[in-house]
């Protein structure tokens, strides 16, 4: 007798379901869960019980949790959807039952790290490669990611599907105006990101030094913790900016975060590496003009002078000039906001969901796995 897997899915992650730890991964997992549940499929998110951890703890616990995953019986699931390297130890998983979401691209990220962090990412990249090679289908958010998976891991291009990550557009666009923001009249610059070296927060702080000199009321708000936070605080001190920069740390309260978006004049994230950039999409939906580096996958989302401003990667002076453009020109600011919100609207999970479900149908039809019920995607 075949197991009853008609409407049962598993989504695997070794990240705790806490946006303060891995915001992009967690939002991706939650988005895919919502898509499947709303389509009527029972969907189990198999995630660890631990809560927020520091970076060293998270590294160790993710490996430990993957050792636990290999003992789970997945026979009753029509499809198992894993993320990045999670699931790499699971054996005997039919290709027609196994999908991997990749928004990490660890083999590419490692070039931005040194020392212990680089060694860990190098090891994780090998696990990611192992996991991707056994998948029947891989879903990535950008064409850039697809190219790099082929380059770094030798993945067959035909099994890689490009589907953008989604956002809850209605919340960030409509509800944000009802949230109570800061009452200051300062020119607020907002950045939301984990403080890793590749996020370029130090570049932003240096560019803000010029903005603070030119605009006395300017204030920089940094949301997100991470391994570079202490170093960036010391940089703020050395530039004599402690009264002009606020480190908010990790925020898990969307109401508070919405208030910061509401009061922001500009959103700046000069990241050296993104496989998509979910924070950019949320800022665009919230009506905050975005400034970013013209790096990696970012130009697939942000079109310079249309729905945001792109700066040459590594140009601190370029960041400041872009800020000045938006401070000085209401016409440019309003045009970018209007176009950005139209872009973000097309990333609503309700729109993205149809692409996801269509690809899963094609995947099921391609493999005809005997453990998958014929009406699984009907």
Buried (B, 14 or more C-beta within 10 A) or exposed (E): EEBEBBBBBBBBBBBBBBBBBBBBBBBBBBBBBBBBEEBEBBBBBBBBEBEEBEBEEBBEBBBEBBEEBEEBEBEEBBBBBBBBBBBBBBEEBBBBBBBBBBBBBBBBBBEBBEEEBBEBBEBBBBBBBBBBBBBBBBBBBBEBBBBBBEEBBEBEEEBBBBBBBBBBBEBBBEBBEEBEBBEEEBBBBBBBBBBBBBBBBBBBBBBBBBBBEEBEEBBBBBBBBBBBBEEBBEBBEEBEBEEBBBBBEBBEEBEBBBBBBBBBBBBBBBBBBBBBBBBBBBBBBBBBBBBBBBBBBBBBBBBBEEBBBBBEBEBBEBBBBBBBBBBEEEEBBEBBBEBBBEBBBEBBBEEBBEBBBEBBEEBBEEBEBEBBBEEBBE
